C-alpha cells in the first residue's frame, strides 16, 4: 500500500477544509480512501505557473488543472496587469480555447475572474486556433490574453497560456513578474470568482473575417497560387481547432483542391481516431495519408 507523506495529507486536508466545491471535496475523499497514489500525485506540489503558463493533468488537487488552479493563475495575472498599466481607464484581455475536455469551462472561469477584477474580456464564442488569439489581442488593443490549450499533449491534459499586449507569449521581465504574482496567491479566498457579465463580450465570426483578410494579405506570390490552384492538399485538424479556419484560409488564398479528413474534423477532446494528437508522430497522420 502506498504511504502518503504528511505534506500531501496536509495539503489535501486544506482543500477539504477550504472554500472548495463539494464535487472537488468528494473527489479528494475518494482518493484518500481508494487511490493514495493519485492523492500523492495530485497534492505533492502546486501546479507551477511557468514562463508559458500552466499545463497539467485535469482533476482535483493543487497539482492539477482545475477551476481553482486556473482561477489563481488568472488572479495573479490580473494583479500584474493592474500594476503594469497604472491609470489605464479600462484594461482589456482576449480569451480563446481549444477542443480539449473542459477547455470551454476553464475559459469561462478565466473570463469570470478577469471581469471580477474590473477587466474587460473579449471571449471567443467557440473554439479558435491559438494564432487567432494573438491577432485578437492586437485587434482589440488588449493588454493581455489567455488561450486554454495543451497543444499536442495526451487527452488527460489541459493548459493555460498567457500572452502580452504584443500578441506574443510572456517574455522577460513580464513572465517572471507574473509568476511572482501567481505565487503570492496562497489562499483561494483571495481569488475573485464572481463574474461581472457586463464586462464579458462574446466575439466570433466578425473577428474571423478580419483575421482571414489579414492572412490573405500576407501571401507573397498570389500569381503562383493561381497557377497552382489545383494543387491537391490533404488537411486533418486531428479533432482540434484548425478545422475552424484552416480550410477557409486555404480557400481564400485560392487553393481549389483541399481535402479535409472528415472523420478528424469533428472537435473532440478525447481524440478518438488517434493514440496521440501530436502531428509530429506518423501514426497521427495515417488517416490523412
C-alpha positions as CSV (number, residue, x, y, z in Angstrom):
1,X,0.0,0.0,0.0
2,X,1.3,3.5,-0.9
3,X,2.3,5.6,2.1
4,X,1.1,9.2,1.9
5,X,3.6,11.7,3.4
6,X,2.5,14.4,5.9
7,X,2.9,17.2,3.4
8,X,0.5,15.7,0.9
9,X,-2.0,14.8,3.6
10,X,-1.9,18.4,5.0
11,X,-2.4,19.9,1.5
12,X,-5.3,17.6,0.8
13,X,-6.9,18.4,4.2
14,X,-6.6,22.1,3.5
15,X,-8.7,21.6,0.4
16,X,-11.2,19.6,2.4
17,X,-11.5,22.3,5.0
18,X,-11.3,25.2,2.5
19,X,-13.8,27.1,0.3
20,X,-13.8,24.4,-2.4
21,X,-16.9,22.9,-4.0
22,X,-18.4,19.6,-2.8
23,X,-17.6,17.7,-6.0
24,X,-13.9,18.6,-5.6
25,X,-14.0,17.5,-1.9
26,X,-15.8,14.2,-2.8
27,X,-13.0,13.5,-5.3
28,X,-10.4,14.1,-2.7
29,X,-12.1,11.9,-0.2
30,X,-12.3,9.2,-2.8
31,X,-8.6,9.4,-3.5
32,X,-7.9,9.2,0.2
33,X,-9.9,6.0,0.5
34,X,-9.2,4.3,-2.8
35,X,-6.2,5.7,-4.6
36,X,-3.5,7.1,-2.5
37,X,-1.0,7.2,-5.3
38,X,-3.3,9.5,-7.2
39,X,-3.7,11.6,-4.0
40,X,0.1,12.0,-3.8
41,X,0.4,13.0,-7.5
42,X,-2.5,15.5,-7.1
43,X,-1.1,17.2,-4.0
44,X,2.6,16.7,-3.5
45,X,3.3,20.1,-5.1
46,X,1.5,23.1,-6.6
47,X,1.0,23.1,-10.4
48,X,3.7,25.5,-11.5
49,X,3.0,28.7,-13.4
50,X,6.0,28.6,-15.7
51,X,7.1,31.0,-18.4
52,X,4.3,29.9,-20.8
53,X,1.6,29.5,-18.1
54,X,0.1,26.3,-16.7
55,X,0.0,22.7,-18.1
56,X,-1.1,19.6,-16.3
57,X,-3.5,16.7,-15.9
58,X,-7.1,17.7,-15.2
59,X,-8.6,16.8,-11.8
60,X,-8.9,17.8,-8.2
61,X,-5.8,18.9,-6.4
62,X,-3.1,21.6,-6.2
63,X,-1.0,19.8,-8.9
64,X,-3.9,19.5,-11.3
65,X,-5.7,21.7,-13.9
66,X,-9.0,22.7,-12.3
67,X,-11.2,25.7,-11.5
68,X,-9.0,26.7,-8.6
69,X,-5.5,26.5,-10.1
70,X,-6.8,28.3,-13.2
71,X,-8.5,30.9,-11.0
72,X,-5.4,31.5,-9.0
73,X,-3.3,31.9,-12.2
74,X,-5.8,34.4,-13.6
75,X,-5.9,36.4,-10.3
76,X,-2.2,36.7,-10.3
77,X,-2.1,37.8,-14.0
78,X,-4.9,40.3,-13.3
79,X,-3.0,41.7,-10.3
80,X,0.1,42.1,-12.5
81,X,-1.8,43.8,-15.3
82,X,-3.1,46.4,-12.9
83,X,0.4,47.1,-11.5
84,X,1.9,47.3,-15.0
85,X,-0.7,49.6,-16.5
86,X,-1.5,52.0,-13.7
87,X,-4.0,54.7,-14.5
88,X,-5.4,52.9,-17.6
89,X,-9.1,53.5,-17.6
90,X,-10.1,50.1,-18.9
91,X,-7.8,47.1,-19.0
92,X,-8.7,44.5,-21.7
93,X,-7.9,40.9,-22.4
94,X,-8.9,38.4,-25.0
95,X,-9.6,34.7,-24.3
96,X,-9.7,31.7,-26.7
97,X,-9.9,28.0,-26.1
98,X,-9.4,24.7,-28.0
99,X,-11.3,21.4,-28.3
100,X,-9.9,19.7,-25.2
101,X,-12.2,18.5,-22.5
102,X,-13.0,21.3,-20.1
103,X,-11.4,24.0,-22.3
104,X,-14.6,26.0,-22.6
105,X,-15.2,25.7,-18.9
106,X,-11.7,26.9,-18.0
107,X,-12.1,29.8,-20.5
108,X,-15.3,30.8,-18.7
109,X,-13.6,30.6,-15.3
110,X,-10.8,32.8,-16.6
111,X,-13.3,35.3,-18.0
112,X,-15.2,35.4,-14.7
113,X,-12.0,36.1,-12.7
114,X,-10.8,38.8,-15.0
115,X,-14.2,40.5,-15.1
116,X,-14.5,40.3,-11.3
117,X,-11.3,42.3,-11.2
118,X,-12.8,45.0,-13.4
119,X,-11.0,43.9,-16.6
120,X,-12.9,43.9,-19.9
121,X,-12.9,40.5,-21.6
122,X,-13.3,39.5,-25.2
123,X,-14.2,35.9,-25.1
124,X,-14.5,33.8,-28.3
125,X,-17.9,32.1,-28.6
126,X,-16.4,28.8,-29.7
127,X,-13.1,27.1,-30.1
128,X,-10.4,29.0,-32.1
129,X,-6.8,28.3,-33.1
130,X,-4.1,30.0,-31.0
131,X,-2.8,32.3,-33.7
132,X,-6.2,34.0,-33.8
133,X,-6.0,34.7,-30.1
134,X,-2.7,36.5,-30.8
135,X,-4.5,38.5,-33.5
136,X,-7.5,39.3,-31.3
137,X,-5.2,40.8,-28.6
138,X,-3.8,43.3,-31.1
139,X,-7.1,43.8,-32.9
140,X,-8.9,44.9,-29.7
141,X,-5.8,46.6,-28.3
142,X,-5.7,44.4,-25.3
143,X,-3.1,44.4,-22.6
144,X,-3.0,40.6,-22.4
145,X,-4.7,37.4,-23.4
146,X,-5.1,33.7,-22.5
147,X,-5.6,30.6,-24.6
148,X,-6.8,27.4,-22.9
149,X,-4.9,24.6,-24.7
150,X,-2.4,21.8,-24.0
151,X,-1.1,21.7,-27.6
152,X,-0.2,18.1,-28.5
153,X,-0.3,16.6,-25.0
154,X,-2.4,13.5,-24.3
155,X,-6.2,13.9,-23.7
156,X,-5.8,13.9,-19.9
157,X,-4.0,17.2,-20.1
158,X,-5.1,20.8,-20.4
159,X,-3.2,24.1,-20.3
160,X,-3.3,27.8,-19.8
161,X,-1.0,30.0,-21.9
162,X,-0.6,33.7,-21.1
163,X,0.0,36.4,-23.7
164,X,1.1,40.1,-23.6
165,X,-0.2,43.2,-25.4
166,X,2.0,42.5,-28.4
167,X,0.2,39.2,-29.1
168,X,3.2,37.1,-28.1
169,X,3.6,34.8,-25.1
170,X,5.0,36.4,-22.0
171,X,8.8,37.1,-22.1
172,X,11.2,38.7,-19.6
173,X,10.5,40.6,-17.4
174,X,6.8,40.0,-17.6
175,X,7.0,36.2,-17.4
176,X,9.0,36.3,-14.1
177,X,6.9,39.1,-12.7
178,X,3.6,37.3,-13.4
179,X,5.0,34.1,-11.9
180,X,5.7,36.1,-8.7
181,X,2.2,37.4,-8.6
182,X,0.7,34.0,-9.0
183,X,2.9,32.5,-6.3
184,X,1.5,35.1,-3.9
185,X,-2.0,33.7,-4.3
186,X,-1.8,31.3,-1.3
187,X,-5.4,31.5,-0.2
188,X,-8.3,30.6,-2.6
189,X,-10.5,33.2,-0.9
190,X,-8.3,35.9,-2.5
191,X,-9.4,34.8,-6.0
192,X,-12.4,36.8,-7.3
193,X,-14.6,34.2,-8.9
194,X,-17.8,36.2,-9.0
195,X,-18.2,37.2,-12.7
196,X,-19.2,40.7,-13.9
197,X,-21.2,39.8,-17.1
198,X,-21.3,43.4,-18.2
199,X,-17.5,43.2,-18.8
200,X,-17.6,40.0,-20.9
201,X,-18.2,40.4,-24.6
202,X,-18.5,37.3,-26.8
203,X,-16.7,37.6,-30.1
204,X,-16.7,35.3,-33.2
205,X,-17.3,35.4,-36.9
206,X,-16.7,39.1,-37.2
207,X,-13.2,38.6,-35.9
208,X,-12.7,35.6,-38.1
209,X,-13.4,37.7,-41.2
210,X,-10.9,40.3,-40.4
211,X,-8.3,37.7,-39.4
212,X,-8.7,35.8,-42.6
213,X,-8.4,39.0,-44.6
214,X,-5.1,39.8,-42.9
215,X,-3.9,36.3,-43.5
216,X,-4.7,36.6,-47.2
217,X,-2.8,39.9,-47.4
218,X,0.4,38.1,-46.3
219,X,0.5,36.0,-49.5
220,X,3.9,36.6,-51.1
221,X,3.0,35.3,-54.6
222,X,-0.7,35.2,-55.3
223,X,0.1,34.7,-59.0
224,X,2.0,31.5,-58.2
225,X,-1.0,30.2,-56.3
226,X,-3.3,30.9,-59.2
227,X,-1.0,28.8,-61.5
228,X,-1.1,26.0,-58.9
229,X,-4.6,26.4,-57.6
230,X,-5.5,22.8,-58.3
231,X,-2.6,21.5,-56.2
232,X,-4.0,18.7,-54.1
233,X,-3.8,19.5,-50.3
234,X,-4.9,17.0,-47.7
235,X,-5.6,18.5,-44.3
236,X,-6.5,17.0,-40.9
237,X,-7.2,19.0,-37.8
238,X,-6.9,15.8,-35.7
239,X,-10.1,16.8,-33.8
240,X,-8.7,20.2,-32.9
241,X,-9.3,23.9,-33.6
242,X,-7.7,24.0,-37.1
243,X,-11.0,22.8,-38.7
244,X,-12.5,26.2,-37.8
245,X,-10.4,28.3,-40.1
246,X,-7.6,26.4,-42.0
247,X,-9.9,25.2,-44.9
248,X,-11.3,28.7,-45.2
249,X,-7.8,30.2,-45.2
250,X,-6.6,27.9,-47.9
251,X,-9.7,28.6,-50.0
252,X,-9.2,32.4,-49.6
253,X,-5.6,32.0,-50.9
254,X,-7.1,30.4,-54.0
255,X,-6.4,26.7,-53.5
256,X,-9.4,24.7,-55.0
257,X,-8.4,21.2,-54.2
258,X,-8.4,21.0,-50.4
259,X,-9.4,17.6,-48.9
260,X,-10.3,17.6,-45.2
261,X,-10.2,14.3,-43.3
262,X,-13.9,14.4,-42.3
263,X,-13.6,11.8,-39.5
264,X,-11.0,14.0,-37.8
265,X,-12.7,17.3,-38.5
266,X,-15.1,16.8,-35.6
267,X,-13.9,18.6,-32.5
268,X,-13.4,16.1,-29.7
269,X,-11.2,16.3,-26.7
270,X,-10.9,12.6,-26.5
271,X,-9.2,12.5,-29.9
272,X,-10.9,9.1,-30.7
273,X,-9.2,8.3,-34.0
274,X,-5.6,8.6,-32.8
275,X,-3.4,7.3,-29.9
276,X,-1.9,10.8,-29.6
277,X,-2.9,14.1,-31.2
278,X,0.7,15.0,-32.0
279,X,1.1,15.6,-35.7
280,X,4.9,15.0,-35.3
281,X,4.1,11.3,-34.7
282,X,3.5,9.5,-38.0
283,X,0.6,7.5,-36.6
284,X,-1.5,10.6,-36.1
285,X,-1.5,11.3,-39.8
286,X,-2.4,7.8,-41.0
287,X,-5.9,8.7,-42.0
288,X,-4.7,11.7,-43.9
289,X,-2.2,9.7,-45.9
